[in-house]
Structures are given as structure tokens and as C-alpha cells.
Amino acid sequence: MDVGILAYGGYIPQSRLQRSEIAKAHSWFNPGLNGLAKGERAMANWDEDSVTMAVEAARDCLGDTDRDVISAVYMASTTFPFSDRQNAGIVADALNLKSGLQTMDFSSSQRAGSAGLSLALQVAKGSADPVLYTTAEKRETRAASPLEFTSGDGAAAFLVGQGKVIAKLLASHTEAVDFVDHFRGEGEAYDYSWEERWVRDEGYLKIVPAAIAAVLDQSGVDPSTITTFCFPVAAKRIAATLAKQMGFPEASVADNLQANCGETGTAHSMVMLAQALQNNKAGDKILVASFGQGSDALLFEVTDEIANLAPRMGITGYLARRYAETNYNKYLAFHDLINLERGIRAETDKKTGLTTLYRNKNMAQRMLGGKCTQCGTAQFPKSNMCVNENCGAVHTQEDYPFADRIGRVNSFTADRLTYSPDPPAYYGMVQFEEGGRLMSDFTDISPESDVEVGMAMRMVFRVKDYDNKRGFRRYFWKATPVAATQKGE
């Protein structure tokens, strides 16, 4: 039975910081940065991190898939919000998955994204139930560095397993080489990068070809039949040079998304793979390679099942859902790169009671409410008594998930007195179409958004607040306007 990818999903934050604004701020010091000033980079909101982006990519991937069949959740990132708390476990919780599954984090290399998928595929060979694999990155970069221009935030997700795969795995290979092109030491906030020509000549052009050649040898695939070659590198012409060196068609080199997204760190090979699956057809062959202390290469063939996969936003859809951010200072504030005076109202101690968090995690992380088994009334949060005044039954509620239900704005306000990292603070009453309502924070309200009563809203998993004193963050669900871009467009 074929093993491969059953479904894919992606996520790119809607804000796109214009690189010209970064250059304006720093070219006085380093005029050479003007050469990187074209295009835009994806910029996560203040309440987004690698976990929240992984959740969104996974939701895009799963659609209406039966989530009870998932046997494991894996996540890869070099920017996990927690060093000693399983981040994949938070993702599984937010997706309302069963507790009887395996969760695992992958990190410490720009190759972690591809390595995690490779392992997930190996696990899927021996399991009848699929594995959910996610990868996301919100990379911290030093101000005025080239990485500040070329990096971006984003995520991808894949459901891998046996059966009706949309892309079957033909071969995979890993070259493990401790080649240090850059590093980030323990306790350091930013990467330290080495000389670019050395990395190109001794790294990309020697290590990656060895991994690719092994995959081609295993599969017996003619290099000239490769349809799409995904290689995540911001530097120009390196992917094209590799393709020529390996005998791939010139047209096979995939867009590295540098113009409108930026390189999403360890997730980027998977982001490019997700976009390739969105744009390819049955019979196409996709070769994805990565680089980081060696190289992974994975070769897939798209199957006829791709035509039966339900439409989704994917990377293409989320790239189309954008607005141009021209305020570089907002980017600095969101990434804590400046010591901003946030005012007295920001001084509240955000200490989280971990016992309270655990007892309420079905509500806070899974967004489970209740539905009365007597009258059918849905409510959030779940309680012992039905809120329907004509019912009032006690102990009749069963779990009722709200996260994927559409709501509409009943009322709202834009508050500049309440502290918010991105003022004004938008919040209001959201009425769900199937019943139930919630006084909710709103997020991703762009300058182009006109919030109004009756507007359709969907729920997204976000950071509620940060406890910077103890290094903890709480998550909750917030309402955001339903994207204007429809799935599949």
C-alpha cells in the first residue's frame, strides 16, 4: 500500500512588512541593505507564535477529516515558545484531538522541518492510522541584518499515512554533515551567520547534491522528469544552479517565495512543498531538499487523488490574504526589539495559575462549550444548567466544539483605554450561527478592515497574554473577520 501525503495545509500571517521600510530605517548605517529593499516579508501579529501558526496550518490541512483517527502529532521549529513543555501537545489540544496519541517536537536545525516529515512518513509505514505533521517558524533577527529582510513567518502541515495518498513517497535520503553555516548558542536571541560564498560553495553545492543523487538512485527516476524542485534558500540562483547540476529542467525550480513572504526558517522547505502540491497535477514529480547540518531529500509523485482533495486556503490562498504593513516600528514592538513605554495599564501581573489552566483547558485551549441534550441549546462556556430560559435542565450538557463554527458580530468596540500591544483593542459579542455566544477579543483587524454588526467571524487560536516575568504565555481563541479569499481560489 502506498505511503505518502494524504492532505496538506498552510498558513502565512496577513501582515506583510515592506522591506523598503526596513531599508529606510537602517541604510544610513549600511547602504548595502538597499539591495534587499524590494518586496515584502510575512510578519506575524503580536499574538502569534510558532504554535498558533502550526494550529492554523493544521486546521487548513485537516478540514472535515475525522480527527479521532490521528495517531500522532509532530511539530518542527527552531522558535518554539517553550523549551520545556511539549509544543506539539498544545497543538493537539487546540485541535481537540484525543489524548491517546503520540506527540513529539523537532528542533535545533534548519533541517528539522524536512527531518520531521521524513520520520512521520517512516512511522506511517508501520501504522494504519495517519500522522499529523506540522512545522512553523517565527524567527527572531537582529535589526539591520540581512536576515531581517529575507526571513518571514509561516507554517505548513501534512497528514501522512497509507491508502489514498495525494502524493506517494518514492524515495528519501539524509546526509548528516556538521557543516556550520550559522548557529545560535544557548541563551542567545539571534543567529550568527558565516561568509556567504563559503556556505554556497562548500555547503549548498556539495552537500545537497549528494542527498539528491541518492534519492534519484533509489527511485530510478530520470532527473529530466522532475516537475518541481523545492529548495529553501533566499540567495539568488543557488536553486537554479543545483537544478542544472543535477539535470533538472530549468522550469522545475520552484518559487522560493522571497518576493512576498520571506524564508520561513526550518518550515520553509515544507511551505514550498505545500504550495507545490496546491499547484501540481497527477503524475508530476516533486523533489524537495533542505539544508542544515546536512541535507534531506524527499521525492514524491502526485497521484489521481489530488483531484478529490477538498479545496483549502493553502499557501497560495494565505499569500493572497494580505495587507501591506508600512510601520517598521510596529514590527520592532511586536518582536520586543525596542524598549517601548507601554504605560501603567500594561503593568498588571500576568501570572497564570497552572491548576486553573489545567481544569479549564477544555474551554480555553480546545474551545469546548456545551449543548443541552434535552432542548438542543448550545452555550459557551459549558455549565451545569442549560441557559435556555424555557428549559433550565441540569446536568444535561454534552461537549460541543465551537472552534470551527462561524459567528457574527452582535456588538463591538474599539477601546484605546484598555492596554493592547496593538491599539485599539477590538472586542465584542459574537453570536454563533448554530447557537451560543461569546464576548471575544478580535484579532487581525487590519487598517483596511471595517468591523460592523453582522460581520462573519471565525475563531483562531492565539496568545491571550504574556507573563514575561516567568516566561509563560496563555492561549485562548479570538474572533477574526472571515477571509475575503475563499478556499481554492
FENSUL-V452153 format. One record per pair of residues at least 6 apart in sequence whose ideal C-beta (glycine too) atoms are under 7 Angstrom apart, sorted by the first residue. I is the first residue (numbers start at 1). J is the second residue. Records with the same first field share a line. If there is no record, write none. Layout:
BEGIN
I=J / J
END
This chain:
BEGIN
1=162 / 163
2=162 / 165 / 168
3=121 / 124 / 125 / 162 / 168 / 169
4=160 / 165 / 167 / 168 / 169 / 300
5=158 / 160 / 165 / 166 / 167 / 277 / 300
6=130 / 159 / 160 / 161 / 165 / 166
7=61 / 62 / 65 / 159 / 166 / 309
8=61 / 158 / 274 / 277 / 314
9=57 / 58 / 60 / 61 / 157 / 274 / 312 / 314
10=57 / 60 / 155 / 156 / 271 / 274 / 275 / 314 / 315 / 318
11=53 / 56 / 57 / 60 / 154 / 155 / 318
12=42 / 154 / 261 / 315 / 318 / 319
13=42 / 43 / 44 / 45 / 48 / 153
14=321 / 322 / 323 / 444 / 446
15=43 / 45 / 323 / 325
16=40 / 41 / 42 / 43 / 260 / 322 / 324 / 325
17=40 / 41 / 43 / 325 / 328 / 331
18=40 / 324 / 325 / 326
19=36 / 37 / 38 / 39 / 40 / 41 / 149
20=37
21=326 / 328
22=148 / 149 / 328
23=33 / 34 / 36 / 37
25=328
26=33 / 144
27=33 / 34
29=144
30=144
33=144
36=146 / 149 / 150
39=258 / 259 / 260
40=260 / 324
41=149 / 151 / 152 / 261 / 262
42=152 / 153 / 154 / 261 / 262
43=153 / 325 / 331
44=53 / 138 / 153
45=443 / 444
46=334 / 421 / 422
47=443 / 462 / 463
48=138 / 462
49=81 / 138 / 463
50=77 / 79 / 80 / 81 / 136 / 137 / 138
51=81 / 87 / 90 / 91
52=461 / 462 / 463
53=136 / 153 / 154 / 155
54=75 / 91 / 134 / 136 / 155 / 157
55=91 / 94 / 95 / 461
56=155 / 460
57=134 / 136 / 155 / 156 / 157
58=91 / 95 / 132 / 134 / 157
60=157 / 312 / 313 / 314
61=157 / 158 / 159
62=159
63=310 / 312
65=159
67=95 / 96 / 97
68=98
69=129 / 130
70=97 / 101 / 129 / 130 / 132
71=101 / 102 / 127 / 129 / 130 / 131
72=101 / 102 / 103 / 123 / 131
73=88 / 91 / 92 / 97 / 101 / 103 / 132
74=88 / 104 / 106 / 116 / 120 / 131 / 133
75=87 / 88 / 91 / 105 / 134 / 135
76=106 / 107 / 112 / 113 / 116 / 135 / 266
77=107 / 135 / 136 / 137 / 266
78=107 / 108 / 112 / 137 / 265 / 266
79=137 / 138 / 139 / 140 / 265
80=87 / 105 / 107
81=87 / 473
86=103 / 105
87=105
88=103 / 104 / 105
89=103
90=475
91=134
92=101 / 103
93=361 / 365 / 366
94=365 / 366 / 461
96=366 / 368 / 401 / 403
106=112 / 115 / 116
109=266 / 292 / 293
110=265 / 266 / 291 / 292
111=290 / 291 / 292 / 293 / 294 / 296
112=266
113=135 / 266 / 267 / 269 / 270 / 290
114=269 / 270 / 288 / 290 / 296 / 298
115=296
116=133 / 135
117=133 / 158 / 270 / 298
118=172 / 174 / 296 / 298
120=131 / 133 / 160
121=160 / 169 / 172
123=131
124=130 / 131 / 160 / 161 / 162
128=162
129=161
130=159 / 160 / 161
131=160 / 161
132=157 / 159
133=157 / 158 / 160
134=155 / 157
135=155 / 156 / 266 / 267 / 270
136=155 / 267
137=153 / 154 / 264 / 265 / 266 / 267
138=153
139=151 / 265
140=189 / 190 / 335
141=147 / 148 / 151 / 190
142=148 / 190
143=337
147=191
150=234 / 258 / 262 / 263
151=262 / 263 / 265
152=261 / 262 / 263 / 264
153=264
154=261 / 264 / 267 / 271
155=267
156=267 / 270 / 271 / 273 / 274
164=305
165=303 / 305
166=277 / 302 / 303 / 305 / 306 / 309
167=277 / 286 / 300 / 301 / 302 / 303
168=300 / 301 / 303
169=298 / 300
170=219 / 221 / 299 / 300 / 301
171=215 / 218 / 219 / 299
172=215 / 297 / 298
173=211 / 214 / 215 / 218 / 297
174=211 / 294 / 296
175=207 / 210 / 211 / 294 / 295
176=293 / 294
177=207 / 293 / 294
178=293
179=203 / 207 / 293
180=194
181=194 / 199 / 203
182=191 / 192 / 193 / 194
183=191 / 192
184=190 / 191 / 192
196=235
200=235 / 238
203=291
204=233 / 238 / 242 / 291
205=241 / 242
207=294 / 295
208=242 / 289 / 291 / 295
209=242 / 245 / 246
211=289 / 295 / 296 / 297
212=246 / 287 / 289 / 297
215=287 / 297 / 299
216=223
219=299
221=285 / 299
223=246 / 247 / 248
224=247 / 249
225=285
226=248 / 249 / 252 / 285 / 287
227=252 / 280 / 284 / 285 / 286
228=252 / 254 / 276 / 280 / 284 / 286
229=239 / 243 / 248 / 252 / 253 / 254 / 287
230=254 / 269 / 272 / 273 / 276 / 286 / 288
231=239 / 242 / 289
232=256 / 263 / 268 / 269 / 272 / 290
233=239 / 256 / 291
234=256 / 258 / 263
239=253 / 256
240=253
243=250 / 252 / 253
254=272 / 276
256=272
257=271 / 272
260=319
261=319
264=271
269=288 / 290
271=315
272=288
273=286 / 288
274=314 / 315
275=314 / 315 / 316
276=286
278=314 / 315 / 316
280=286 / 302
281=302 / 306
282=302 / 303 / 304 / 306 / 307
283=302
284=302
285=299 / 301
286=300 / 302
287=297 / 299
288=298
289=295 / 296 / 297
290=296
311=487 / 488
312=487
313=487
317=485 / 487 / 489
320=485
321=483 / 485
323=446 / 447 / 448
332=338
333=340 / 421
334=421
342=419
343=419
345=419
346=419
350=465 / 466 / 467
351=467 / 470
352=467 / 472 / 474
357=364
362=368
363=381 / 382
364=476
365=475
367=401 / 402 / 403 / 459 / 477
368=382 / 399 / 400 / 401
369=378 / 379 / 380 / 381 / 382 / 400 / 402 / 436
370=379 / 382 / 383 / 397 / 398 / 399 / 400
371=378 / 397 / 398 / 400
372=386 / 388 / 391 / 393 / 396 / 397
373=396 / 398
374=391 / 393 / 396
375=386 / 388 / 391
377=386 / 387 / 388 / 391 / 435
378=400 / 434 / 435 / 436
379=387 / 436
380=402 / 436 / 438
382=397
384=394 / 395
385=392 / 394
386=392 / 393 / 396 / 397
402=432 / 436 / 459
403=459 / 477
405=432 / 433 / 434
406=433 / 456 / 458 / 482
407=430 / 431 / 432 / 433 / 457 / 479
408=430 / 431 / 454 / 455 / 456 / 457
409=428 / 430 / 451 / 452 / 453 / 454 / 455 / 457
410=428 / 429 / 430 / 431 / 437 / 453
411=428 / 429 / 453
412=426 / 427 / 428 / 442 / 451
413=427 / 428
414=424 / 426
415=424 / 425
416=423 / 424
418=425
426=442 / 445 / 451
427=439 / 440 / 441 / 442
428=440 / 442
429=437 / 439
430=437 / 438 / 440 / 457 / 479
431=437
440=478 / 479
441=478
442=451 / 478 / 479 / 480
443=460 / 462 / 478 / 480
444=480
445=451
449=481
455=481
456=482
457=479 / 480 / 481 / 482
458=480 / 482
459=477 / 479
460=477 / 478 / 480
461=475 / 477
462=475 / 476 / 478
463=473 / 475
464=474 / 475 / 476
465=474
466=473
467=473
END
